[in-house]
Amino acid sequence: MTSRSQTASPDTGSDQPDGGSGASAGVSPSASRGRVAGSVLGGGREPDPRFTLANERTFLAWIRTSLALLAGGIAVEAFTGAVFDELTRKAMGSTLLALAALIAVTAGFRWVRVERAMRTGRPLPLPLLVPVLAVGGALAAVVLVVFVLVRPS
């Protein structure tokens, strides 16, 4: 009878005991991911999985923030017709929707920049999302303050 490590893996068809990743043969895990991963992630060494997963959790937190702003922009447009005039409603909704799109795109670029920095041993890049979100939030607050001050009673 043949042992499991000598037979082909049912999932990968590989004869390697590690499932065909090539890690035991001296091949780096990132090299076995393919050309797309190599071009997106760049060279360097595979970072500790805990750091990669923390980077991914941060990316997902920014995506949740983006989705919340998207929902807020839609809610402002859909449900505040009786409260705000059309110009105010459009300005607030558009600001929130634009921020949502900007944060989603910027979060993806941030994930790649941090992943590349970890792989090459460079310092982590400064987060550009924080000032973007601060400026966008301040802009939305200014629109609301102006609305409250100029709205007839």
Secondary structure, DSSP 8 states (H G I E B T S, - for coil): ---GGGS--TTT--SSTTSS--GGGT--TTGGG-HHHHHHH-SS----HHHHHHHHHHHHHHHHHHHHHHHHHHHHHHH-TTTS-HHHHHHHHHHHHHHHHHHHHHHHHHHHHHHHHHHHT------SHHHHHHHHHHHHHHHHHHHHHHS--
